Amino acid sequence: MSEHTTHGEHADGHHHVVPPSTLLIIFAILMVFMILTIFVAFMPLGVFNLPIALGIAAIKATLVILFFMEVKYASKLLWVFAGSSFVFLLIMLSLTMNDYLTRGWHPAGR
């Protein structure tokens, strides 16, 4: 007979329950990062605007994935799949930036 686990159940039959206080703390941290995102958007940082915005977004996405999607308490296989999504995101961004940076820009009207 094969073992079958339901959502949130580990192989040994135990469930992991995230305390509501932890979720509220993470929510508060996400709100702080949202305010920081808005603040940074209006700061004239030149070429650093995009890297800072992407860094903040990556931190927020990581918090959501780890705590609200409960990947932090999941099996190692789920960690592999969650991590691979970031690898494919980096591949997509690098290919997009490669296209953008190697274009021959022409003046409008030609």
SVG drawing of the C-alpha trace seen along z (x, -y; Angstrom):
<svg xmlns="http://www.w3.org/2000/svg" viewBox="-5 -63 30 65">
<polyline fill="none" stroke="black" stroke-width="0.4" points="0.0,0.0 1.4,-3.4 1.5,-6.3 -0.7,-9.2 -0.2,-12.7 -2.7,-15.5 -1.9,-19.2 0.3,-20.4 0.9,-17.0 4.4,-15.6 5.3,-12.0 5.2,-11.2 1.5,-12.4 2.2,-15.7 0.9,-19.0 2.8,-22.2 0.7,-25.2 2.1,-28.7 1.1,-30.8 -1.1,-33.8 1.4,-36.1 4.1,-35.1 1.9,-35.8 1.0,-39.2 4.6,-40.1 5.5,-39.1 2.5,-41.1 3.8,-44.1 7.2,-43.7 5.7,-43.5 3.8,-46.8 7.1,-48.4 8.7,-47.2 5.7,-48.5 6.2,-52.0 9.9,-51.7 9.1,-50.8 6.9,-53.9 9.6,-56.1 12.4,-54.8 10.2,-55.3 10.2,-59.0 13.9,-59.3 16.2,-60.4 18.7,-57.6 19.7,-57.5 20.8,-54.1 20.2,-52.6 16.4,-53.0 15.9,-49.7 18.3,-47.5 16.9,-48.8 13.3,-48.3 14.1,-44.7 16.0,-44.0 13.0,-45.1 10.6,-43.1 12.8,-40.0 12.8,-40.3 9.0,-40.7 8.5,-37.8 10.8,-35.6 8.8,-36.4 5.5,-35.6 6.8,-32.4 8.4,-31.2 5.7,-32.1 2.3,-32.6 2.8,-29.8 4.5,-27.8 7.4,-26.7 9.6,-27.1 8.0,-24.1 7.6,-22.0 9.6,-19.1 12.9,-19.5 11.3,-18.7 9.1,-21.7 12.2,-23.8 13.7,-22.6 10.7,-23.6 10.4,-27.0 14.1,-27.6 14.0,-26.6 11.3,-29.3 13.9,-31.9 16.5,-30.4 14.1,-30.6 13.2,-34.2 16.9,-35.1 17.2,-33.4 14.3,-35.4 15.6,-38.7 19.1,-38.1 17.8,-37.3 15.6,-40.4 18.5,-42.6 20.7,-41.1 18.2,-42.0 17.7,-45.5 21.4,-46.3 22.5,-45.1 19.9,-46.9 21.0,-49.5 18.9,-52.5 17.7,-54.6 16.3,-58.1 12.5,-58.3 11.3,-58.9 13.8,-56.8"/>
</svg>
